[in-house]
Amino acid sequence: MGHSRYSLVASKQMVGIFLTVWVKSDLRDDVHSMKVSCVSRGLMGYLGNKGSISISMCLHQTSFCFICSHLTSGQKEGDELRRNSDVMGILRKTRFPRVHGMGDDNSPQMILEHDRIIWLGDLNYRIALSYRFAKALVEMCNWKALCDRILWYGRGLCQLSYVRGESKFSDHRPVYSVFSAEVVSINHNRIWKNSSCSSARIEVEELLPPSHGYTELSFF
């Protein structure tokens, strides 16, 4: 990341779920159509201890969506179906309404409408196997659990690194990843002659932040 300076553009907290987005300071003026959407999936579908925070934004002419989620816990048979239901509920209920008259008429309104998507958080998909089978996989170092993970979707995203921190006190592991992302930028000075699109590559680093116990929304 070098010695570049970064600016905080959005921050949102819902109980223990926290999501913040930073950009390089020299790109701050190129970020627009910033929106936040929260979905509660806790007790009775209303408490915010489970659910998601999603931040939608556009950098130049490329849309990004960052989702931080905490899905239903549990290792009993059938608990994975509740987590699947959480994911479907988040995809269905997350909305980014357009603001007419603000140059926002073409911005995405749902998660999967974005060009680049990064989904992270405590997904709680744990290993549910017999002791013998799990032990064999551990000995071969050949297993993947979707507990604390960073997932991505969309063309133009390439994962450069993925690192986890080790902990002896919890089955949760802090993780972070570095991506390169292609961004489309239109040269408006030439738009009437010839729309000139160039792909700029930027690095996006997602760090799992600490949790707090209140809800706050900030734009900078």
CORFEN-V392707 format. One record per helix or strand of 3 or more residues. SS is the DSSP state (a for helix, b for strand). FROM is the first residue (numbers start at 0). TO is the last residue. Records with the same first field share a line. If there is no record, write none. Layout:
SS = FROM-TO, FROM-TO
//
This chain:
b = 5-13, 16-23, 30-39, 50-58, 61-69, 115-124, 145-152, 156-163, 174-185, 196-206, 215-218
a = 24-29, 42-44, 78-92, 110-112, 130-138, 187-189
//
